[in-house]
Amino acid sequence: MSGSAAAKARLAPSPTPVAALYWDAARRGALVLQQCVACRRLTHPPAEWCAECGSSERVFVPVEGDGAVETFSVVHRTFAPGFAERVPYVIAWISLDVQAGLRMFGNVLGTAPDDMHIGLRVEVLFEDIEGYGTVPNFRPVREEC
């Protein structure tokens, strides 16, 4: 890769040891979140202990990635490597259906920024990053006819 191509390459996540299983699952196209063994609360992002009860006993469990846009921003100008060709693009906090108060941050793909709105129903999708694998993002839920 040339110097200019390297400067434009999208950065891949650099997993911490506590988040490694989350990113391994994402590369396989699966969404897993940490669940506290003691109180059963799901958390994201992965952490060393449960913010609800303080337990350090955590496991990763598969979850559905359905939810609603809680808030969003349309990016019209970016300095983030690998995103310049995507502008305008949408980044959003997604309120996941699986548990009240549980949110994930990600891009919302497959919709025009002008069509974005609070409450938009979305589902997880896994986007490929060249040289890394897949990462979770979101797309609008398409209603079936």
Helices and strands as residue ranges (DSSP letters): H 3-8, G 17-19, H 20-27, E 32-36, E 42-43, E 58-62, E 67-75, G 84-86, E 89-96, E 103-108, G 113-115, E 121-129, E 133-140
